[in-house]
Amino acid sequence: HAPSNAALAEAAGVDESEVERSLRRLQDAHALLLHPHRCEPWVVHPFALSAGSCWVDVGRHLSGEKGYWANCLYCAFGIVAATGCDAVVSTRLGGERITVAYSIFDGRLRDPHPEIFHLSTPVARWWDNVIFSCASFQPFARDADIDNWCGRHDMPRGATMSLDALWRFASDWYGSCLREPWRKRTPDET
């Protein structure tokens, strides 16, 4: 969970109104997402602060149980890259009934299966509703399953990539986010 606004204010030596102004600026810059009706962090990408569609389990590899929620597999892989931990990521194919787990050890995705990742929402529309966008990003066993899923759920067919490519993409985007101060990337960098 995120610290309360009062705890953030105390740690920064400012009042809560300054914390709220800062949080709103960060949301405007797409650095985090606030709750719809409260000025409190809801998603601090790649971390979801409420139950998401993916669980990143790092408890087996550290002392004690520990894990993180992510709103999509891209963010889940981003959490693994950001923390540098070995992890097992659990989710469901197409967000439906078949569960899958992806192991990442020593910075490498192990046995990625023949699965494919589908991004139904185009990049330019992600921040129109980032929670919906993440929900539309799903892994599938094979390419043909995507068309069936899109038809059943009236979702557009979007871009696809291999899970290895998704791991590289998430590692590049989120890999240094806990080690370096956040800054918005330029359009060329993006």
N, C-alpha and C positions, 0 to 999 in steps of 0.2 A: 504494500500500500504506500501511497505517497504521504509524506508528513502533512499535518494540518497547516492551514494558512497561518495560524498563530505560531506554530513551531517554526515555520519558514521565516516569519517575521522576527522571531526571537533570535534565530541563528544568524540572520542577515543584519540585525540591529536596526530594523526599520519597522514602521507600523504596518498593520494588515492591509490598509488601503494601498500602500506601495506594492505589496506582494500581489494584490489583485490586479493592479495596473500592469505589473511585470508579466503575470500569467496571461493576461489578455494580449499583450504584445507578442508573447511567445506563440499563442494560438494563431494570431494574425500572420505570423511568419511560418506557420505550419510546423512548429517545433514540438507542439503537444496539442492535445485536444481536451477542452474543458467539458464538464458535465453540461448538458443542454440548458439547465435552469439554475446552475450554481457555478460560481467561480472557483472550482476545485478541479484538479487534474483528473481526467478520466482515462486517457491513454497518453503515455509518454513513450512514443515509439522508440524501440519496438515492443515495449512492455505494455500490456493491458492491465489496468488496475481493477478490472472485474472479470468474471469468468469469460474466457474466449473459447474459440473453437479448437485451440491447440494447448497442450500442456508440455512444457519444457522441463523435463525431470533431470536435475543435476544432483539429486540426493544420493544416488547410488555411488557417486564418484567423489563425494566430499564427505566430511565428517558431519553427520546429521542429515535430516530430510530437508530438501530444499527444491523449489521449483518455481516456475513462472508461467503466467497465462500469456497467450498471444492471440490476437484476433485473426491471424491467418498463418499459413506455413511460411510465407516470406518473412513475417515478423518473428516467428519462432526460430527460424534459421538465423535471423538477425540477433536474437538474444544469445544464441550459442556463440556467434562470432564476437559479439560485444563482450561477453563475460570470459571468453577464452576457455570455457569449461567443456569437458566431455559431457555429452548429454544424449538422452533419448527423447525424441519429440513424438508425441502421440496426437493423432487427429483421425479424421474419417475421409474416405474417398468420396468426393463430391459433396461433402458435408452430410452424408447420409449414413447408412447402417454399417458399412464395412470399415472396421478400424484398422489403422496402419501405424507402424512405429518406424521412425528413421533414426539411426544411430550415427552420431558424429563423434569421432575419437581422433585425438591428435590433429585437429583442424581439418579432418577429411570426412566427407560423407561416406559411410560404409554401406556397401550393398544397396545402392539406390533403387534397385528393381528397375523394371522397364517403364516405370510410371512417368507421367507428364504433368506439368503444372499449367493451369489455365487461368488467365487473368481476363475475366469477362468485362470488367470496367476499364475503358481506355485511360491511360496515364493522365491525360489532361482533365479528366473528370474525377480523379480520386478524391480530391478535397471538397467536392460538392457534398459528399456524405461519406466520410472516410470509413465509418463503421460498416455501411452497406458495401462499399468497395471491397473492404477486407473480407466480408462475408461472401462476396462473389468470386474470390480467389480460391481455387480448390485444386487439390491433386486428383488425378484419375489414373486408373490402371493402364489405359491405352487411349489413343487419340479418338477412336470411334465412340468411346463412352461420352466424350464431351458433347458431340452433336445430340445424342439422346438426352443428356442432362439439360442442355440449353432448350431443347424442344419441350421437355416436361415442365420446365420452370419459367418459360418465356424469357430467357436470358440471351443476350447476344453472344455470339461466338467471338472470342477475343484472341489475344496473343497467347502463344504457348511457348514453353521452354522445358528442357529436361530438368530433372531435379539437380543434377550436377551444375547446370547453368544457374539455377535458382540459388544454390548454395554459394556460388561465386558472386552472384549479384548481391545477395544479402551480406556476404562477408565484406564486399567492397563498400557498400552503403553504410553498414552499421558497425563494421569491425573496430573502428577507433572511437566510437561514440562515448565510451566511458573513460577513455584516456585523454581525450583532447576536448577543449572547450567547444561547445556547439556553435556553429555559425551556419547561416543559410548558404547553400551552394549556389553558385552562379548558374544561369541557364546553360552555359557551355559545359560546366562540370556535371550538371544534371544530365 
